[in-house]
Amino acid sequence: MMDLGRILSGKADQGQKSYWAIVIKPGWVDCGIWRLSESGVSVVAGSGPVSWEDGTNALLEALDNSLTIASQNFKGEGEAPKKTVFGVISSWVSEGKIKSDHLEQLRHICLRLDLEPTGFVVLPEAIGHHIHEKEGTPVNAVLIGVDEEELGVSLFRLGMLLGT
C-alpha cells in the first residue's frame, strides 16, 4: 500500500502536484485528477463511470476512454499527470498486496497507457479514512458495496477496519 501521508504532506515528488486516481470495480471504471495544494487535496477533473466487460482488453479500452474524458475536463489546468493511484475492491487484495493476477493486469495497463503507478488504496479503507477526516472522529460503521456480481460488507470500529 502506498504512503498517502507522505504524498498528502507534500513531501512526495515536489515537481508533480497532480495525480491520476483510477477506480476499478467489476463492470465500471472511473478516472479523475486530484491535486495537492497548501489548502489540501482537491479533485480537479473527472470522467464519471465508464462501463466495461470482462477481460484486460475491455478494461484497457474503458480506462483509455475514461482517461480521455478526464483529460479533456482538465484542459487549461496544465499537463495531465502520469503518476497514478489505483482504487481497488477488497477482493483484489491479500495481505496488504494486490493479488498477482490483478497486479499483472495493472502493470499491462500502465505500460499501454503510459501511466506511472504510485500506489493503491482499498476502496472501503479509503472511504473509512475520508469519513474520519471529514467528521474528525474515528469511524464506527458498516460500509456496503454492491456490484452486479459481488456484495462487499466492511466493518469499522473506532476507525479500525475489522474485516471485509
Disulfide bonds with the S-S distance in Angstrom:
none
